[in-house]
Amino acid sequence: MPDREDMSEEIPEFVKKYVPGVMRGLSWAKYSKEKDKGTTLKSKAFQDARNEGFEAAVNSPSELDSDELFKEATKNMWTLTKEFTEEAKNISKQINSQKTKEERQEVLDSAKEAARKAGLQGAIAAGWEKGWKEGIDSNNKSD
């Protein structure tokens, strides 16, 4: 494959002027596609967790304190979300201290993965909470 300088001689000047913009556009398109995929995944996780929370609330014994059950159930979910968030923050602090572009990219990819985990876990916790509240409201209406 010819290197960039060899290709540069064949590319007209007016095209060279716009190549950086084209490359940024391609990077943005890749980012946008990855973001859409992540959003879809979080949305599905939210809905699944919402259904689970709803079922848990509907099937919970009415004589027990629903607030205590809710707090206990969500405490672990949010703790895990906070742990993933802290992990992402700690990894991202290391990006600029890497010596090579490849090392920075590797750390950046690790930070992105940790942030994805945090976002997904947050969607699960929020969905479960929403489902629980809807389930409790449903129980109260049927009483």
Number of C-alpha atoms within 10 A of each C-alpha: 5 7 7 8 8 10 10 13 10 8 11 9 10 8 11 12 10 10 12 11 11 12 11 11 12 12 12 12 12 11 12 12 12 12 13 11 12 15 16 12 15 21 16 16 21 24 18 17 22 25 19 19 28 24 17 19 25 20 12 16 10 12 6 9 10 16 10 9 13 17 11 11 17 18 12 12 18 17 14 17 22 15 14 22 21 15 17 21 14 13 18 20 12 13 19 13 11 13 9 10 11 10 14 17 13 14 20 19 15 17 22 15 14 22 21 20 20 22 19 22 23 23 25 27 26 21 25 29 24 19 25 26 19 19 23 23 14 14 15 11 8 7 5
